[in-house]
């Protein structure tokens, strides 16, 4: 916004209006900021505090010559203000507001002006404070808070862009929403809780024994009813203004309350457990989302960075978190099984939790996770229910691809969405064969999420020759095959992880595996059982490489899954000269498990056999670090899939290695790395957790500090990576901000 605007007028100089005026006055976007308020003391204080350049008592005086008029008055006062505003000469002024009930504002504007003004942009900032009045005005109040703009169909696009720019200038995160949808969302998230709090306190206070009730009320009662101390007049106005939306959400809640009463009345423990576990999980999920958003917002301008210092050696015993692939599948198949499945060692990372939440949303009762223990009350192959809305899968490509196959055979429609990273990843390779089976799947542009899967389709089994080795595509089609008429079979060009086949068999479902071909027939059932999730070899890979490259290291990695379709990292490191011993081999829940002892070794460059590529596809970022520390040249081919992971891992790793002084030349399907001495430097991980962890390991052989940017997503696959890495001997920590 290079051209300075002439005048901003803010009507209503309370907390929100005053903060808007003060914030924009400090930006210098307007030559003058004018306040309008009936209270003479507020007008005087606004000028004294630098909230406004001058103040007026009337709309006519305050709005004359304004470029933008912000209405920040109480919701039921809006009707009178708009009626008066309609009598004022406004010229080309853009009008906006901050009311929490947009339908009421729109109706008042239509009544006042005869038709909704094209220059009006309705809005609602999701921000506030326990303080009020112009003295509470805070120029940074809206920073990192959401502002919802709800443009009317008549709203001028140029006016909309201007209002958006003003909020962005205040540091707000601007989103757009339909007017009625906004009112329904606020009715559910803000208005209903206040209504219930007021109602509960009033109900208990009217009882004759209310003295005892309040005397012995515990913390839960105080926490829940705290909001009943809010301004009664303000909430009286809000409930009248947003009447229709509040009544709709109240009716839904009344129906759910009746169901809860019926479950208590009949002693229906499963239903009660379902309600309570879903509620607990949803509360924890929302808390984590809010905490993560607050953390990310706080760190946004600073970056979430790691500082890895050079040198060190590894020793002792380490057990990395549970296998992510098996954790995903334990929830999926446990939900489709008949009976109760107990899971130990579940990975409590964000990706696996996204799968767990998706099945809760589809009506599955799931207890936990508590210290890696999860109890899944299966509903059978045909017992899933339509989720109340889109299934949000965060950053988990595994969740989205496997669920696509499973949901293609359901009777209901579903929408699968994800975060910004997942929304860029290709889903056509699962959508295409599923469509050939009869599924009806809609994708976003270029085959990317969101995915809309139409239920009620008759799937037909088929044979599919995969053009590219992919365990996710194979698993997707086998899960769809559980619902398809006849046999569904998949042939892969090279072996990939076979956790789905093994776990199906562990649940008693017949899977025919012949060489590179796996096949299932519909009509069977899954029987619940116990699952012990081994430590994830993909997570162990960082320590396998770390102990191999750090002189004097010897480390024991405990209880690691060594499924032969996952051990490519061990095979490649051994070909490079790595010293890795497999000890205490056993089979746990159908999966081979062992302890891995790794000692420092002098590595040499190799040409990586292409048949090992699918067996180590997730481990290549850290294997590239091993190659950088090896003597000679390492060549990788046939790994084009690395370009469509959370980042283009070939290019991002090549760029990072070059920063550290290593010669690394990417090719269309691989990379050529010439081993050498690593320097220090600053690396951009592009939000890819495996890139961030790989360069943390590289510090062991660096000559100087390595700073790694954009590391927040490490928690998606490896909770407490920093703590475990530090305990083993890697000198990496969150970069401190002085």
Buried (B, 14 or more C-beta within 10 A) or exposed (E): EEEEBEBBBBBBBBBBBBBBBBBBBBEEBBEBBBBBBEBEEBBEBBBEBBBBBEBBEEBBBBBBBBBBBBBBBBBBBBBEBBBBBBEBEBEEBBBBBBBBBBBBBBBBBBBBBEEBBBBBBBBBBBBEEEEBBBBBBBBEBBBBBBBBBBBBEEBBEEBBEBBBEBBBBBBBBBEEBEBBEBBBBBBBEBBBEBBBBBEBBEEBEEEEEEEEEBEEEEEEBEEBBEBBEBEEEBBEBBBEBBBEBBEBBBEEBEEEEEEBEEBEEEEBEEBBBBBEBBEEBEEEBEEEEEEEEEEEBEBBEEBBBBBBBBBBBBBEEBBBBBBBBBBBBBBBBBBBBBBBBBBBBBBBBBBBBBBBBBBBBBBBBBBBBEEBEBBBBBBEBEBBEBBEEBBBBBBBBBBBBBBBBBBBBBEBBBBBBBBEBBBBBBBEBBBBBBBEBBBBBEBBEEBBBBBBBBBEBEBEBBEBEBEBBBBBBBBBBBBBBBBBBEBBBBBBBBBBBBBBBBBBBBBBBEBEEEEBEBBBBBEBBBBBBEBBBBBBBBBBBBBBBBBBBBEEBBBBBBBBBBBEBBBBBBBBBBBBBBBBEBEEEEEBBBBBBBBBBBBBBBBBBBEBBBBBBBBBBBBBBBBBBBBBBBEEBBBBBBBBBBBBBBBBBBBBBBBBBEBBBBBBEBBEBBBBBBBBEBBBBEBBBBBBBBBBBBBBBBBBBBEEBBBBBBBBBBBBBBBBBBEBBBEBBBBBBEBEEE
